[in-house]
Amino acid sequence: MKFRFWLYLTLVVFTGCGEDTPAKPRYIRSLEIAALPQKTTYLLGEPLDLHGLKVRYVYSDGSTRDTEDYKVFRGDSFTSGKSEITLSSGNEEYTAGFAIDVKNVLMDTGLPVIYINTQNSAPVVSKEDYLKMNIRITSDKPEYSLDHNGFEDEIRGRGNATWDSPKKPYRIKFDKKTSLFGLTAAKSWVLLADYRSPTLLQNILGFELGRRFGLPFTNNFRHVEVVLNGNYAGTYILTEQVQTGKGRVDIDEKKGFLLELDFHYDDEVKFRTELFDLPVLVKSPEDITAESLNAIKEELNALEMAVNNGSYADLIDVDNLIDYIMVNDMIMNFELQVPASVYMYKEVNSKIKMGPLWDFDCGYGYEDDGKSFYREFTGRIPYLSRRNGWGGQPFLVRLFDDPAFKKRYKERWNEKYGLMAGMPAYIDSMSAVLEKARELNYRRWYSDSRNKESAPLKAWWNSRLTHLNEAVNRD
């Protein structure tokens, strides 16, 4: 018994005191693609489809483990050609990638597509210098299709604050007058980026309301998709360049005039008025003589004096002036008080008229941060809190100080009220038309929480209309 017990004890002690080699710790060495997704060929703008993709961790000991803890870190289908898609693990410490082929054909959003290729694929970086381009338009209406080769047409940037946005606006100029989408043929056209408006609606509502009001020379517009040098540039508003000519501001280009009131004051031919110091840019006549310029100055100074004295009805079309202000007030466009992008024109032997309407990027309760709208809907031109005290305000204040002007404004408001009240239905219809385009444009340009849906815009419109209707009829 004693022997057996001793043997057993010895075995136990020997076994218990042995030293094993500690195992080396295992760690992740890399992320790799185990199987490509089923879809690797795309149209421009198509959402990535990762069905069939298998991703796995590779460990230091050579072992692997499948994982779904990854995200697309870099890459998309917005650029034609070979595109590298990079995946990363949840903490972005490990990456892996694969390539897709992207055709230079945009996915269908229901809108026409304008394909522009600059000579040598040069980027459009200037608002002054044109680049030669080829342009092709595809549309479900064959009569709207277009194909210009030979680099005879041109493109450049345009805009003021909008040019500083990631999504750039452009001006295109054809070698010969060209009709687009059935509109009157002309050389110059504009592609508005509408970057501040993910709904793609805010600028066109101003144009549409002007059209319903019957304001002369209100711009036509078409929503289009733009592909620039094989890159999807987004959904744009194609419209006429504001200039004189057939299908534009159709007045005598030598004896009439087209002016812009704009605080940027950045044209060659310009002057400031004597009483209210309004910044006036002369758009037409283009080849203006000193005599013609002096005549225009005299007319504007005479108009100012007449407004100040309450005797302006012989110099400016009052109903047209009221309609122009009313559209801007409905949209809460405080740029009118600046002034900025405010146009007026005069035909031979006619009164001065306001228009065309232009630029509503700062309407709809805009918050001056480049992206926020709809928070504010109260207040009236000429006393909107934003841009209060700017140079255009005294001229407008003087108009609204005139009892005759206020009386006619109230009458005109009630005549036009139904047109403004009908706009939410138009918002709904256009929102439906733009649904696919809006989604694609949003994926291309926005990564924050901006609302691309039309419901907040429609709610704001109704609140604004109610507020103004009470204010106008209270006077």
C-alpha positions, 0 to 999 in steps of 0.5 A: 500500500505504501509503495503504490501510494508513493508511486501515485504521488510521484506521478502527480507531482511530476505531471503537475510541475511540467512547463508547456510552451505558451501559445502565440496570440492570434491577430488579424493581419488583413482583410481580403476579398474571398469572392467578387460580387455577382455584379461588376459592370454598371451604368453611371450612377447605378447603386452598388450591388454587393450580392455574392461578395464574400469578405474575410479576415486573414489571421497571423497564423494563416487561418481565415474567417468570413465577416460581414463587418465591413463597409464601402470606404471609397468608390462609387459608380459616378465616374465612367471606366474602371473604378476601384471599390475599397472596403474597410472593416468596422474600425477602418483599420483593414481594407480590401478592394475590387474593381468595377467597370462603369459605362459612360451611359447614365442610369435612367431617371426619366430625364434627358441626359446632356453629355459634355466632353471638353477638349482633352477632357480639361476641367471647367475651372473658370467663369471667364474662359470658355473651353471647347466642347462636344455635346450630345443630348439623349431624350425619349423624344427623338426631336430633342436629341442632339449630337455636336462633334468637332469641338465647335461649341463652348462651356465655362463656369458661371454664378457668384456664390453658387460657383463656390458650391461643390456642384458647379453651375455652367454656361454653354455657348453654341457656335450657331443658334441652337434650339434645345427642347423645343425652345427658341434657338439661341447661342447661350444657355445656362445650366443651373446647379440648384445645389442649395435645393436637394428637392430640385424645386425651389428655383423652378417654383419662382419661374412657374409662379412668374409664368402663372402671373403672366410676367413677360419673358419669364424663363422656361426650364427643363430638368436634365441630367449632366455628365461632364467628361465621363463624370456624373455631375448631377441634375440641373435646370437648363434655362435661357441666359438672361439677355435680349433677343428673340425668345429672351427679353425680346426688345429693341437691342439698340434703343431699349435697355436691359439692366441688372441691379446687383450689389456685386457691381462687377460688369464693365458698364455700370453706374450708381443712381443718385438718390438711393445709390442703387448698383446698376449693371447695363446688360443691353445695349451691348455696344453702348455709346456714352450718349445712350448710357447717359440717357439710361442714367437719366431714366433711372434717376428720374424713376427714383425721384418719381418714387420718392415723390409718389408720382411714378405711374407714368414711368414704370408699369405699376401692376408689373412692378407689384407682380414682380415684388409679390412673387419674390415676397411669396418666396421670401426672397430677401435678395430683392432688398440687397439688391441682387439678380434684380432685372428690369427692362424698357422697350422703345416708347414704353414704361420700365418693367421688372423682370425676368425673375431670377435666382431664388437660392436665398428664399424659403426662409434661408438661414445663410448657412448654405443649406438650411431652409423653412425655419422662418416664414413670417415678415414681408418685403420690404421689411424682411429681417434678413438683409435688413438695411441693405441698399435696395430696401429704401427704394422698396420702403418708399413704394410701400409708404405710398397709400396708392401703391399699398391699395393696388398691391392688396387688390392685386394680391387678392386677384392672384391669391388662387394662383399662389394657393394652387402651387402645392399641387404643382410641388407634388406633381413635379416631386413625382416627376423628379423622384428618381433624379432627386435620389441620384443627385442626392447620392452624388452630392449630399452626405449630411441630413438635408431633406430632399423630400418635398413635404417640408417645402409644401408645408412652408409654402402653405404657412407663408401664404397664410401669413402673407394673406393675413398681413396684406389684407390687414393693411 
